[in-house]
Amino acid sequence: MDKLLPKLQKLTQNLWWTWRPEVRTIFRDLDLDLYHRTHQNPMSVLKQIAPEQLEKRAADVDIPARVDRALRQLHEYLTPVTTWGLTHAGAMRSRPIAYFCMEFGIHESLPIYSGGLGILAGDHLKAASDLGVPLVGVGLLYHEGYTSQVLNTEFWQQDVVEPFDVADLPLVPALDRFGEPVHVSVELPGRQVHAAVLEVQVGRIRLILLDTRVKQNDPKDVALAARLYGGDQRMRIEQELLLGVGGARALRALDITASVFHLNEGHSAFALLERARYRIQHDGLEPHIALQEVAAASVFTTHTPVDAGHDRFPADLAAEHLRPLADGLKLALDEVMGLGRVNPHDHGSPFLPTVLALKLSRRANGVSALHGVVSRKMWNHLYPGRREEEVPIGHVTNGVHLPTWLATEMHHLYESHLGVDYQSSLTRPATWARIASVSSSEIWETKQVLKARTIRFIRERCAATRARLGLPEIEPAPLDPDALTIGFARRFVPYKRPDLLFSDLDRLDRLVNHPDRPVNLIFSGRAHPADNTGKGLIQKVARILEDPRFRHRILFIENYNIHVGRMLYQGIDAWLNNPQRPLEACGTSGMKVVLNGGLHISIRDGWWAESYDGENGFAIGSGETHANQAVQDERDGDELFRLLEEQVVPLYYENRNAAGVPRCWVDRQKQSIRTLAWRFNADRMVQDYVEHLYLPAAVGSSCQMPPP
């Protein structure tokens, strides 16, 4: 055991294990209960496991040989002969992409994410790693994480802070060229805030995280980056300054000269002002030349078509915080403020980091084709004299990191029929065309295994919640494993309409309790801690599920996170998405379901607007919207019921062969995988960023910046 433990510890030091199921299984097999109690964190398992348990399990399940194999694979992964990135992005090896984001969802054991933005950022890093694209992630280390969702006896969301032990993560101090730990400081009103710079390896990618828990800070500033999206507007703008300004300074302190700054949402927009300030101070550039050069080498991705989703800081608050940057830029404070105003001459108007990012980035994009259209319309007024279609905001549709979200059973099926190296050609349609030759029985049987596991997980989670709330156990066990099972899980906000199916409870009763064609519905999701409207939606859904008509058919799962999501995506039969169009920028959860053999049921919004072909899933409505939203909600509710009653449910239950396989349903599964998997994976997404945004930005541009 003296030799085994250091090898196991070495495996935990790179988050590569988070998308390698055969490596995660090693730690799960050491102590299953401990593995789950520690949020599937291998480092915590090794710290807490009893030596005698480690010795026994190592012998019982052949741990030493599996560890040696995993270490060899990790070494080969980190020292490749060639990669896609070496071929297509080799010019950026010495000057990588700096990818800034407020949150990163790498794994549930590192809770510095809240939802889709962070999950997308995590998938971006992992795909860049697999492809060998030179990229460095920049973010904040929230030592209190986000929050865990717990429902009280009134089914109202409680937001419980669960601090994690940084010592249980493979975080190490980032060192400068002299081998010294790097620290940075940022000027905030009346003080300097300091941060240690830590890093974690995500495969081949460095993720740099700023940590305010340093002795130079008073408790208020230690708390500044304690929790993701915490506090009031003053805390928010100071967090964003710490991320943008501090992140840019951390890169310089580490001798990382980035060719391109990629801002994933507007939270990190202040990085562009800091980059320009440095060029002025270090290279002697005139202020407007520095701003133009920064803009030419910047990429900005906007993720929300909802106006309220963009930060707006009061003018006096922004001015108070931007004065040090304005001085460093050698510009009047009002001119710097104008860069973040919709109307630069409206001196009392709020400051928007999104506007700053758009004005200081030559290349901007939405995250789906439709979102690109919506964004051009939304921000047209920033580009006077240009028609809407001429607004320089394009799109790169999101994708998901297949190895992170794919069930092991589906991976083995794909290996058997698409080729053992299919993951090296995920973006080729020909790779996925081979799914047509897979027998319907094999796909169906694989999916039933996954479904059984998911239903078992859901039952256990719901039983634990009911026991904690003092509610009676549901007898017999809820959810018929043979019934069509549909999932709905996402952030609970009004425009996502989680309660759309509850507009007609009698009709819902007839749908889910049909004697011959029953339906299970699984709900999960959180509201922002400050969003009482979203919490009210959760309460509405949870209360309705206590209706005896629905108790065995519909369940709500607490604390939607990466782990819960993975279990749902892999096992449900179909995924429901019914937002108000066009307010869903993309929506990647359905992509994860498709990769695992589920079908997507969605409004023609986000990614579904550009991917539904009539036979690879189901569409709610025609894509046209009524001017009156109340009328549209009523229309969409009726359309959804009719779609389920007349198409989805019959397709699942009818045309079954002698083995009980619904042939037409499985044919649609095959069509879904064949037409969607090659397009909506993160490899394709990152390749698009490299070819269409990163490489052009890396060589600069002579185009003029929009007037501030």
C-alpha positions in Angstrom: 0.0 0.0 0.0 3.0 2.3 0.5 3.4 2.5 -3.3 -0.3 2.5 -4.2 -1.4 5.5 -2.2 1.1 8.0 -3.9 -0.1 6.7 -7.3 -3.7 7.2 -6.3 -2.9 10.7 -5.1 -1.1 11.5 -8.4 -4.3 10.5 -10.3 -6.3 13.1 -8.3 -4.0 16.0 -9.2 -5.4 16.6 -12.6 -9.2 17.0 -13.2 -8.8 14.8 -16.3 -10.4 12.2 -14.1 -13.7 14.1 -14.2 -14.4 12.9 -17.7 -12.8 9.5 -17.4 -15.4 7.1 -16.0 -12.9 4.2 -15.7 -10.8 6.4 -13.4 -13.7 7.6 -11.3 -14.7 3.9 -10.9 -11.4 3.2 -9.2 -12.3 5.6 -6.3 -15.9 4.5 -6.3 -14.8 0.9 -5.9 -12.7 1.8 -2.9 -15.7 2.8 -0.8 -19.0 3.5 -2.5 -20.7 5.1 0.5 -17.7 7.4 1.2 -17.5 8.2 -2.5 -21.0 9.6 -2.5 -20.7 11.3 0.9 -17.7 13.3 -0.4 -19.5 14.5 -3.6 -17.6 12.0 -5.7 -14.3 13.7 -4.8 -11.3 11.3 -5.1 -9.1 13.4 -2.9 -11.6 13.3 -0.1 -12.0 9.6 -0.5 -8.2 9.1 -0.1 -8.1 11.3 3.0 -10.9 9.6 4.8 -10.7 6.0 3.8 -9.4 3.7 6.5 -6.1 2.0 5.7 -7.5 -1.5 6.2 -10.4 -0.7 3.8 -8.0 0.6 1.2 -5.8 -2.5 1.5 -8.8 -4.9 1.3 -10.5 -3.2 -1.6 -7.3 -2.8 -3.5 -6.9 -6.6 -3.4 -10.6 -7.4 -4.1 -11.1 -5.2 -7.2 -7.5 -5.2 -8.7 -6.9 -1.5 -7.9 -3.0 -1.5 -8.5 -3.2 -2.6 -12.1 -6.1 -0.2 -12.9 -4.2 2.7 -11.3 -1.0 1.9 -13.4 -3.1 1.8 -16.5 -4.8 5.1 -15.7 -1.4 6.8 -15.0 -0.1 5.6 -18.3 -3.1 6.9 -20.1 -2.8 10.3 -18.4 0.9 10.5 -19.3 0.0 9.7 -23.0 -2.8 12.3 -22.9 -0.5 15.0 -21.6 2.4 14.3 -24.0 0.7 13.8 -27.4 2.5 13.4 -30.6 -0.1 15.6 -32.3 -3.5 17.1 -31.7 -6.1 19.1 -33.7 -4.8 22.2 -31.9 -1.2 21.6 -32.8 -2.3 21.5 -36.5 -4.9 24.2 -36.5 -3.9 26.6 -33.7 -0.2 26.1 -33.4 0.5 29.8 -33.8 -1.1 30.3 -30.4 1.1 27.9 -28.5 3.3 30.7 -27.2 0.4 33.2 -26.9 -2.6 31.2 -25.7 -6.3 32.2 -25.5 -7.2 33.7 -22.1 -10.8 32.5 -21.3 -12.4 34.6 -18.6 -15.6 33.5 -16.9 -17.3 34.2 -13.6 -18.0 30.5 -13.0 -16.6 27.2 -14.1 -18.6 23.9 -13.8 -15.9 21.2 -14.0 -17.3 18.7 -11.4 -19.7 18.7 -8.5 -16.8 18.5 -6.0 -15.6 22.0 -7.1 -18.8 24.1 -6.5 -17.8 27.4 -8.2 -20.7 27.3 -10.6 -24.4 28.0 -10.5 -25.8 26.7 -13.7 -25.6 26.8 -17.5 -22.9 29.5 -17.9 -20.5 27.7 -15.7 -21.3 24.2 -17.1 -20.6 25.6 -20.6 -17.3 27.1 -19.5 -16.3 23.8 -18.0 -17.1 22.0 -21.2 -15.2 24.6 -23.2 -12.0 23.9 -21.1 -12.4 20.2 -21.4 -12.9 20.2 -25.2 -10.0 22.6 -25.6 -7.9 20.2 -23.6 -9.0 17.2 -25.8 -8.3 19.1 -29.0 -5.0 20.5 -27.7 -6.0 24.1 -28.2 -3.7 26.5 -26.3 -6.0 28.1 -23.7 -5.9 29.3 -20.1 -9.0 29.7 -18.0 -9.4 32.6 -15.6 -11.9 32.8 -12.7 -12.5 33.3 -9.0 -12.2 30.7 -6.2 -15.4 31.0 -4.2 -14.4 29.4 -0.9 -18.0 29.1 0.2 -19.1 27.8 -3.2 -22.6 28.6 -4.4 -25.6 27.3 -2.4 -27.3 24.0 -1.9 -31.1 23.8 -2.4 -33.2 22.4 0.3 -37.0 22.6 0.4 -38.7 23.3 3.7 -42.1 22.0 4.8 -43.8 24.7 2.7 -41.8 23.5 -0.3 -40.0 26.9 -0.3 -36.4 26.8 -1.5 -33.9 27.3 1.3 -30.3 28.3 0.2 -27.8 26.5 2.3 -24.2 27.5 2.2 -21.9 24.4 2.3 -18.3 25.6 2.4 -15.9 23.1 0.9 -12.4 22.4 2.0 -9.9 23.7 -0.6 -7.4 21.2 0.8 -9.6 18.5 -0.8 -9.0 19.9 -4.3 -5.9 19.7 -6.5 -5.4 23.4 -6.2 -1.8 24.6 -6.0 -0.2 28.1 -5.7 0.6 29.5 -9.2 4.3 30.3 -9.4 6.2 33.0 -11.2 9.4 32.4 -13.2 11.4 32.6 -10.0 9.3 29.9 -8.4 7.5 32.2 -6.0 3.8 32.2 -5.4 1.9 34.8 -7.3 -0.3 37.5 -5.7 -2.1 40.3 -7.3 -3.9 43.4 -6.1 -6.8 45.5 -7.4 -7.6 49.1 -6.6 -11.1 49.4 -5.1 -12.5 52.6 -3.5 -10.3 53.6 -0.6 -8.3 50.4 -0.5 -6.3 47.7 -2.3 -7.8 44.2 -2.4 -5.3 41.3 -2.6 -5.6 37.8 -4.0 -3.5 34.7 -4.1 -3.4 33.0 -7.5 -4.1 29.3 -7.5 -4.3 26.9 -10.3 -5.7 23.6 -11.2 -5.0 21.4 -14.2 -8.0 20.5 -16.3 -6.4 18.0 -18.6 -3.9 20.0 -20.7 -5.5 23.3 -19.6 -4.5 25.6 -16.7 -7.4 27.1 -14.8 -6.2 30.2 -12.9 -8.4 31.1 -9.8 -8.1 34.2 -7.6 -8.4 33.6 -3.8 -9.1 36.5 -1.5 -8.3 34.6 1.7 -5.0 36.3 2.3 -3.7 38.0 5.4 -3.4 41.4 3.8 -7.2 41.6 3.4 -9.6 42.6 6.1 -12.7 40.2 6.6 -14.9 42.3 4.3 -12.5 41.8 1.4 -11.9 38.1 2.2 -15.7 37.8 1.9 -15.7 39.6 -1.4 -15.1 36.4 -3.3 -16.5 34.0 -0.8 -19.7 33.2 -2.7 -20.7 33.2 -6.3 -23.2 35.9 -7.2 -23.5 36.9 -3.6 -24.2 40.3 -2.1 -25.5 43.6 -3.4 -24.5 45.6 -6.5 -21.4 47.0 -4.8 -20.2 43.5 -4.1 -21.0 42.5 -7.7 -19.0 45.3 -9.3 -16.1 44.6 -7.0 -16.2 40.9 -7.8 -16.2 41.8 -11.5 -13.3 44.1 -11.1 -11.4 41.4 -9.2 -12.1 38.9 -12.0 -11.3 41.2 -14.9 -8.5 43.5 -13.6 -7.1 40.9 -11.2 -7.3 38.1 -13.7 -5.4 40.1 -16.4 -2.7 41.0 -13.8 -2.4 37.4 -12.8 -1.7 36.3 -16.4 1.1 38.9 -16.6 2.6 37.9 -13.3 2.7 34.3 -14.6 4.4 35.5 -17.8 1.4 34.4 -19.9 1.1 36.7 -22.9 -2.3 36.0 -24.3 -3.0 36.5 -27.9 -6.8 36.8 -27.4 -9.0 37.7 -24.4 -12.2 35.7 -24.7 -14.9 37.0 -22.3 -17.6 34.5 -21.6 -20.4 36.9 -20.6 -19.9 40.5 -19.6 -18.9 39.9 -16.0 -15.2 40.0 -17.0 -15.4 43.1 -19.2 -13.1 45.1 -17.0 -10.2 42.9 -18.2 -10.2 44.8 -21.5 -9.7 48.1 -19.7 -6.9 46.7 -17.7 -5.3 45.3 -20.9 -5.5 48.7 -22.5 -4.2 50.4 -19.4 -1.1 48.1 -19.4 -0.4 48.8 -23.1 -0.5 52.6 -22.4 1.7 52.4 -19.3 4.1 49.7 -20.6 4.3 50.3 -24.3 3.6 54.1 -24.4 0.5 53.8 -26.7 -2.0 56.6 -27.0 -5.2 55.7 -25.2 -7.4 55.3 -28.2 -4.8 53.3 -30.1 -4.5 51.0 -27.1 -8.3 50.6 -26.9 -8.4 49.8 -30.6 -5.7 47.2 -30.4 -7.3 45.6 -27.4 -10.6 45.5 -29.2 -9.0 43.9 -32.3 -7.7 41.0 -30.1 -10.9 40.4 -28.0 -13.8 38.0 -28.4 -17.0 38.5 -26.4 -19.7 35.9 -26.0 -23.1 37.0 -24.8 -25.4 34.4 -23.3 -28.7 36.1 -22.5 -31.4 37.6 -24.6 -33.2 38.7 -21.5 -32.7 42.4 -20.9 -32.8 42.0 -17.1 -30.0 39.4 -17.3 -27.4 42.1 -18.0 -25.8 43.9 -15.0 -26.6 47.5 -14.7 -24.6 49.5 -12.2 -25.8 52.9 -11.1 -23.7 55.8 -12.5 -22.3 57.0 -9.2 -21.3 53.4 -8.1 -19.6 52.7 -11.4 -17.8 56.1 -11.4 -16.5 55.5 -7.9 -15.0 52.2 -8.9 -13.7 53.1 -12.4 -11.6 56.1 -11.4 -8.3 54.2 -10.9 -8.7 52.6 -14.3 -9.5 55.9 -15.9 -6.4 57.4 -14.4 -4.3 54.6 -15.7 -5.9 54.9 -19.2 -5.1 58.6 -19.2 -8.7 59.3 -20.1 -11.4 61.4 -18.5 -13.6 59.4 -16.2 -16.7 60.4 -18.1 -15.1 59.0 -21.3 -14.4 55.7 -19.7 -18.0 55.7 -18.3 -19.3 56.3 -21.8 -17.8 53.0 -22.9 -20.3 51.2 -20.7 -23.3 53.4 -21.4 -25.9 52.6 -24.1 -26.0 56.4 -24.8 -22.5 57.6 -23.9 -23.7 61.2 -23.5 -26.4 60.3 -21.0 -24.3 60.9 -17.9 -26.8 59.7 -15.4 -27.5 56.4 -17.2 -26.3 53.1 -15.7 -23.1 51.4 -16.6 -23.4 48.0 -18.4 -20.4 45.7 -18.6 -22.1 44.0 -21.6 -22.0 47.3 -23.4 -18.3 47.8 -22.5 -17.5 44.3 -23.8 -19.3 44.9 -27.1 -17.6 48.2 -27.7 -14.2 46.8 -26.8 -14.4 43.5 -28.8 -14.1 43.3 -32.5 -15.7 39.9 -32.5 -18.9 39.1 -30.6 -21.2 36.2 -30.8 -24.4 34.7 -29.5 -24.7 31.1 -28.6 -27.1 29.9 -31.3 -28.2 31.1 -34.7 -31.5 32.5 -33.3 -29.7 34.1 -30.4 -27.4 35.8 -32.8 -30.5 37.3 -34.5 -32.0 38.4 -31.2 -28.6 39.9 -30.0 -28.2 41.9 -33.2 -31.7 43.3 -32.7 -31.1 43.8 -28.9 -27.9 45.8 -29.4 -28.5 47.5 -32.8 -28.7 50.9 -31.1 -25.0 50.6 -30.2 -24.1 50.8 -33.9 -25.7 53.9 -35.3 -26.1 54.0 -39.1 -26.0 50.2 -39.4 -29.0 48.0 -40.3 -29.9 45.3 -37.9 -28.4 42.6 -40.1 -25.1 44.6 -40.3 -24.6 44.6 -36.5 -21.2 42.8 -35.9 -22.6 40.0 -33.6 -22.4 36.5 -35.1 -23.0 33.2 -33.4 -21.3 30.0 -32.4 -23.9 27.5 -31.3 -23.0 25.8 -28.0 -22.0 22.2 -27.7 -21.5 19.8 -24.8 -18.5 17.8 -23.8 -19.4 14.2 -24.7 -17.1 12.3 -22.4 -18.3 14.3 -19.4 -22.0 13.6 -19.9 -22.1 10.2 -21.8 -23.2 7.1 -19.9 -20.6 4.3 -19.9 -23.1 2.0 -21.4 -23.7 4.4 -24.3 -20.0 4.8 -24.7 -19.5 1.0 -25.1 -22.3 0.9 -27.6 -20.7 3.7 -29.7 -17.3 2.0 -29.4 -18.8 -1.2 -30.7 -20.5 0.3 -33.7 -18.9 3.6 -34.5 -15.3 2.5 -33.9 -13.1 2.4 -30.8 -11.6 5.8 -31.8 -15.0 7.5 -32.5 -14.2 10.2 -30.0 -11.4 11.5 -32.2 -13.9 12.2 -35.0 -16.9 13.5 -33.1 -17.5 16.4 -35.5 -17.7 14.2 -38.7 -21.2 13.3 -39.8 -19.9 10.0 -41.2 -18.9 8.9 -37.7 -22.5 9.1 -36.5 -24.1 7.8 -39.7 -23.1 4.3 -38.6 -25.7 4.4 -35.8 -28.3 3.5 -38.5 -26.9 0.0 -38.6 -27.2 -0.7 -34.9 -30.0 -3.0 -34.0 -33.1 -1.4 -32.4 -33.0 -4.0 -29.7 -29.5 -3.1 -28.6 -30.3 0.6 -28.4 -33.6 -0.1 -26.5 -32.0 -2.5 -24.1 -29.1 -0.1 -23.3 -31.6 2.7 -22.7 -33.6 0.5 -20.3 -30.5 -0.2 -18.2 -29.9 3.5 -17.9 -33.5 4.3 -17.2 -33.7 1.7 -14.4 -30.6 3.3 -12.7 -32.1 6.8 -13.1 -35.4 5.8 -11.6 -33.7 4.1 -8.7 -31.7 7.2 -8.0 -34.8 9.5 -8.2 -36.7 7.3 -5.8 -33.9 7.3 -3.3 -33.5 11.1 -3.5 -37.2 11.7 -3.2 -37.6 9.3 -0.3 -34.8 11.1 1.6 -36.4 14.5 1.0 -39.8 13.2 2.2 -38.2 11.6 5.3 -36.5 14.9 6.1 -39.7 16.8 5.7 -41.7 14.3 7.8 -43.9 13.4 4.8 -45.2 9.8 4.5 -43.4 7.4 2.3 -45.0 7.0 -1.1 -46.4 3.5 -1.4 -46.1 1.7 -3.7 -42.8 3.1 -5.1 -43.4 6.0 -7.4 -42.6 6.0 -11.2 -43.5 3.0 -13.3 -40.2 1.9 -14.8 -42.0 0.7 -18.0 -43.7 4.1 -18.5 -42.6 6.8 -20.8 -40.4 9.1 -18.6 -39.9 12.8 -19.5 -37.5 15.1 -17.7 -37.6 18.9 -17.1 -34.6 20.4 -15.2 -33.2 23.9 -15.4 -33.2 27.2 -13.6 -36.7 28.2 -12.5 -37.6 31.6 -13.9 -40.9 32.6 -15.4 -39.8 32.7 -19.1 -38.8 29.0 -18.9 -42.4 28.2 -17.9 -41.8 25.1 -15.7 -45.5 25.1 -14.9 -46.8 25.1 -18.4 -48.2 21.5 -18.1 -50.0 22.5 -14.9 -52.3 24.9 -16.7 -54.9 22.1 -17.0 -54.6 19.6 -14.1 -57.5 17.4 -15.3 -55.9 17.0 -18.7 -52.5 16.3 -17.0 -54.2 13.7 -14.9 -55.6 11.9 -18.1 -52.1 12.1 -19.7 -50.0 10.7 -16.9 -52.5 8.2 -15.5 -53.7 6.7 -18.8 -54.4 3.0 -18.1 -52.5 1.7 -21.1 -50.0 4.5 -21.8 -48.9 6.1 -18.5 -46.3 8.9 -18.3 -43.7 9.8 -15.6 -42.6 13.4 -15.3 -39.4 14.4 -13.4 -38.8 18.0 -12.4 -35.7 19.5 -11.0 -34.1 23.0 -10.9 -33.2 25.9 -8.7 -34.0 29.6 -8.5 -31.4 32.3 -7.8 -31.2 32.9 -4.0 -32.6 36.4 -4.5 -35.4 35.3 -6.9 -38.6 34.9 -5.0 -40.6 34.6 -8.2 -38.6 31.6 -9.2 -38.9 30.1 -5.7 -42.6 30.6 -6.0 -42.6 28.5 -9.2 -40.8 25.7 -7.5 -43.3 25.8 -4.6 -46.2 25.7 -7.1 -44.8 22.7 -8.9 -43.9 20.8 -5.6 -47.3 21.5 -4.0 -49.2 20.2 -7.1 -47.2 17.0 -6.9 -48.7 16.3 -3.5 -52.0 15.9 -5.2 -52.9 12.2 -4.9 -53.5 12.1 -8.7 -49.9 12.8 -9.4 -47.9 11.5 -6.4 -46.9 8.3 -8.2 -46.3 9.8 -11.6 -44.6 13.2 -11.0 -41.6 14.0 -8.8 -39.4 17.0 -8.0 -35.7 16.4 -7.3 -33.9 18.7 -4.9 -30.6 20.4 -5.5 -30.1 20.2 -9.3 -26.4 20.1 -9.9 -23.9 18.3 -12.1 -24.4 15.0 -10.5 -28.2 15.2 -10.5 -28.2 16.4 -14.1 -25.9 13.6 -15.3 -28.3 11.0 -13.8 -31.3 12.6 -15.5 -29.7 13.2 -18.9 -28.5 9.6 -19.1 -31.7 7.8 -18.1 -34.9 9.6 -19.2 -36.7 8.8 -22.4 -37.4 12.4 -23.5 -36.4 15.9 -22.4 -38.9 18.8 -22.2 -38.0 22.4 -22.9 -40.8 25.0 -23.2 -39.5 28.6 -22.8 -41.1 31.7 -24.1 -39.5 32.1 -27.6 -37.0 33.7 -28.2 -35.7 33.9 -24.6 -33.7 30.7 -24.5 -30.3 31.6 -25.8 -29.3 28.0 -26.5 -30.1 25.4 -23.8 -27.6 22.6 -23.7 -29.3 20.1 -21.4 -31.2 18.6 -24.3 -27.9 18.0 -26.2 -26.7 15.9 -23.3 -29.9 13.9 -23.4 -29.6 13.3 -27.2 -26.1 11.9 -26.8 -27.5 9.4 -24.3 -30.3 8.2 -26.7 -33.1 10.4 -25.4 -35.4 12.5 -27.6 -35.9 16.3 -27.3 -39.3 17.9 -27.0 -39.0 21.6 -27.3 -40.2 25.0 -28.4 -38.4 26.0 -31.6 -36.0 28.2 -29.6 -32.2 28.3 -28.9 -30.4 25.3 -30.5 -33.6 23.5 -31.4 -34.6 26.3 -33.9 -31.6 25.3 -36.1 -31.6 21.5 -35.5 -35.2 20.1 -35.6 -35.8 18.3 -38.9 -39.2 16.8 -38.3 -37.9 13.3 -37.4 -35.1 13.8 -34.9 -37.3 14.8 -31.9 -40.4 16.8 -31.4 -41.2 20.5 -31.8 -43.9 22.4 -29.8 -45.6 24.9 -32.2 -44.5 26.4 -35.5 -42.0 28.9 -34.2 -44.3 31.8 -34.7 -45.3 33.9 -31.7 -48.4 35.9 -30.8 -48.0 39.6 -29.8 -49.8 38.9 -26.5 -47.7 36.7 -24.3 -50.7 35.4 -22.3 -52.3 34.2 -25.5 -49.0 32.6 -26.6 -48.7 30.8 -23.2 -52.2 29.4 -23.6 -51.5 28.4 -27.2 -48.2 26.7 -26.3 -49.8 24.9 -23.4 -52.4 23.4 -25.7 -49.8 22.6 -28.4 -47.7 20.8 -25.8 -50.6 18.7 -24.6 -51.6 17.8 -28.1 -48.1 16.9 -29.1 -47.7 14.6 -26.1 -51.2 13.0 -26.5 -51.1 12.6 -30.3 -47.4 12.0 -31.2 -45.0 11.5 -28.4 -46.9 9.0 -26.2 -48.3 6.9 -29.1 -44.9 6.7 -30.7 -43.4 5.3 -27.5 -46.1 2.7 -26.9 -47.2 1.6 -30.4 -45.6 -0.5 -33.2 -43.7 -2.7 -30.8 -42.1 -5.9 -32.1 -42.3 -9.3 -30.4 -39.6 -8.3 -28.0 -41.5 -5.2 -26.9 -39.2 -2.7 -28.8 -41.1 0.3 -30.1 -39.6 0.4 -33.6 -40.7 3.8 -34.7 -39.5 5.4 -31.4 -36.0 3.8 -31.8 -35.9 4.9 -35.4 -36.3 8.5 -34.1 -33.6 7.9 -31.6 -31.3 6.9 -34.3 -32.2 9.9 -36.4 -31.6 12.1 -33.4 -28.2 10.8 -32.8 -27.2 10.7 -36.4 -28.2 14.3 -37.2 -27.4 16.0 -33.9 -24.4 14.4 -32.2 -21.8 15.6 -34.7 -23.0 19.2 -34.6 -23.8 19.8 -30.9 -20.7 18.6 -29.2 -18.1 20.8 -27.6 -15.3 19.8 -30.0 -17.2 21.4 -32.8 -17.9 24.4 -30.7 -14.3 25.0 -29.8 -13.2 24.4 -33.4 -15.6 27.0 -34.5 -14.2 29.5 -32.0 -10.6 28.8 -33.1 -11.3 29.0 -36.9 -13.8 31.9 -36.9 -12.9 34.0 -33.9 -9.6 33.1 -32.2 -7.3 32.9 -35.2 -8.6 36.2 -36.8 -8.4 38.0 -33.4 -4.9 36.6 -32.7 -3.5 38.5 -35.8 -5.4 41.7 -35.0 -7.5 43.9 -37.2 -7.4 47.4 -38.6 -11.1 48.0 -38.3 -12.2 50.9 -36.3 -13.8 50.6 -32.9 -17.4 51.8 -32.6 -17.5 55.4 -31.1 -17.7 55.3 -27.3 
